[in-house]
Amino acid sequence: MTDTRQQIQAHIGANAGVHFNELVRESDFAPGQVQYHVRRLRENGRLVREEFYGRTHYYPPTYDEWERAALALFRRETAREIVVYLIEHEPAGPGAITDALDIARSTLEYHVDRLVEHGLVEKRYDEGNRVILELAEPEATGRLLTTVTPTVPDRLVDRFTRLVDELLAGTRESQ
């Protein structure tokens, strides 16, 4: 295996769930080089590729489908903050989460829908028919959460999305 390929494989091993653009930004290689070596690593079974919400993520083959989805979602700052909040305060209602994280309800729902879809969060109704959110697999979630730190570009995208949601929510309230 070439030195370039080993470096790319090692980076993915240390940053499971890294998406392609991040991989290129954090390496000293051109996008074409990264594409070539990623393709070869996949052909040799040393790398798994998954698409989540418009982004291609890469993983060592040791991660199962649930773990791969979790790691991809944790690379989104807001989804990660929601999960951290649930670790510290579960069970929790949507209002408590939006207040604590200072996010719009639509932003919370967007991320919770994806967390529920991939089996990270469970959504149920209490006796008063209020929504309650809990982690589906708290121990496994906590373990995986410690392995991911969203990058600056990921955080900027999430913060821009929050800003737009807040602006849209303010527009609806003034009508």
C-alpha positions in Angstrom: 0.0 0.0 0.0 1.3 3.5 -0.9 2.2 6.0 1.8 -0.6 8.3 0.5 -3.2 5.6 0.8 -1.9 4.7 4.3 -2.2 8.3 5.4 -5.8 8.5 4.1 -6.7 5.2 5.7 -5.2 6.3 9.0 -7.0 9.6 8.9 -10.3 7.9 8.3 -9.5 5.4 11.1 -8.9 8.3 13.5 -12.0 10.3 12.3 -14.6 7.7 11.5 -17.5 9.3 9.7 -15.4 12.0 8.1 -17.0 13.4 4.9 -15.2 13.8 1.7 -14.7 17.6 1.7 -13.4 17.4 5.3 -11.0 14.7 4.3 -9.6 16.8 1.4 -9.4 19.9 3.6 -7.5 18.0 6.4 -5.1 16.3 4.1 -2.2 17.5 1.9 -3.7 15.8 -1.2 -5.6 17.1 -4.1 -9.3 16.0 -4.4 -8.5 13.7 -7.3 -5.8 11.9 -5.3 -8.1 11.4 -2.4 -10.8 10.1 -4.7 -8.4 7.6 -6.3 -7.1 6.3 -3.0 -10.5 6.1 -1.4 -11.8 4.1 -4.3 -8.8 1.7 -4.0 -9.3 1.4 -0.2 -13.0 0.6 -0.8 -12.2 -2.0 -3.5 -9.9 -3.7 -1.0 -12.5 -3.8 1.8 -10.5 -1.4 4.0 -13.0 1.4 3.9 -16.8 1.8 3.9 -18.7 4.6 2.2 -22.1 5.8 3.3 -24.3 8.7 2.1 -26.2 10.7 4.7 -28.3 13.7 3.9 -26.2 14.9 0.9 -22.8 14.1 2.2 -20.5 11.1 1.6 -18.9 9.8 4.8 -16.1 7.3 5.2 -15.5 4.7 7.9 -13.2 1.8 8.8 -15.1 -1.5 8.1 -15.4 -2.2 11.8 -18.4 0.1 12.3 -21.9 -1.3 11.8 -24.8 0.5 10.1 -26.2 2.0 13.3 -22.8 3.3 14.3 -22.1 4.8 10.9 -25.4 6.7 11.0 -24.7 7.9 14.5 -21.2 9.1 13.6 -22.5 11.0 10.6 -25.2 12.7 12.6 -22.8 13.6 15.4 -20.7 15.5 12.9 -23.6 18.0 12.8 -23.2 20.4 15.8 -26.9 20.8 16.5 -27.6 17.0 16.4 -24.6 16.5 18.7 -25.8 19.1 21.1 -29.3 17.6 21.2 -27.8 14.2 22.1 -25.5 15.7 24.7 -28.5 17.4 26.3 -30.4 14.1 26.4 -27.5 12.3 28.0 -27.5 14.9 30.7 -31.3 15.5 31.1 -33.3 12.6 29.6 -36.1 12.2 29.3 -36.8 15.6 28.0 -39.5 17.5 26.2 -38.9 19.5 23.0 -39.5 22.8 24.8 -36.8 22.2 27.4 -34.3 21.3 24.6 -35.1 24.3 22.4 -34.8 26.6 25.4 -31.5 25.1 26.6 -29.9 25.1 23.2 -31.5 28.4 22.0 -32.7 26.9 18.8 -35.9 27.1 16.8 -38.5 24.3 17.2 -38.2 23.6 13.5 -34.4 23.1 13.9 -35.0 20.7 16.7 -37.6 18.8 14.8 -35.3 18.5 11.7 -32.5 17.0 13.7 -34.8 14.8 16.0 -36.5 13.3 12.9 -33.1 12.1 11.7 -32.0 10.9 15.1 -35.3 9.0 15.4 -35.0 7.7 11.8 -31.6 6.1 12.6 -32.6 4.7 16.0 -30.6 7.1 18.2 -33.5 8.8 19.9 -36.9 7.5 20.8 -40.0 9.7 20.7 -43.0 8.9 22.8 -46.0 10.6 24.3 -46.6 10.8 28.1 -50.0 10.6 29.8 -50.7 14.2 29.0 -50.0 13.5 25.3 -46.8 15.6 25.4 -43.7 14.5 23.4 -40.9 13.0 25.4 -37.5 12.3 23.9 -35.0 9.7 25.2 -31.8 8.1 23.9 -32.4 4.6 22.4 -29.0 3.3 23.3 -27.5 5.6 25.9 -24.2 3.7 26.5 -23.4 3.1 22.9 -24.3 6.6 22.0 -22.1 8.1 24.7 -19.2 5.9 23.6 -19.5 7.0 20.0 -20.1 10.6 20.9 -16.7 10.9 22.4 -15.0 10.0 19.1 -16.4 13.0 17.1 -15.8 16.7 17.2 -17.6 18.7 14.5 -15.2 20.7 12.3 -15.3 24.5 11.9 -17.0 24.3 8.5 -19.7 21.9 9.9 -20.3 24.2 12.8 -20.6 27.3 10.5 -23.2 25.5 8.3 -25.2 24.5 11.4 -25.0 28.0 12.8 -26.1 29.5 9.5 -29.1 27.1 9.5 -30.0 28.2 13.0 -29.9 31.8 12.0 -32.1 31.3 9.0 -34.6 29.3 11.2 -34.6 32.1 13.7 -35.2 34.7 11.0 -38.0 32.6 9.5 -39.6 32.0 12.9 -39.5 35.8 13.6 -41.1 36.5 10.3 -44.0 34.1 11.0 -44.5 35.6 14.5 -44.8 39.1 13.1 -47.5 38.2 10.6 
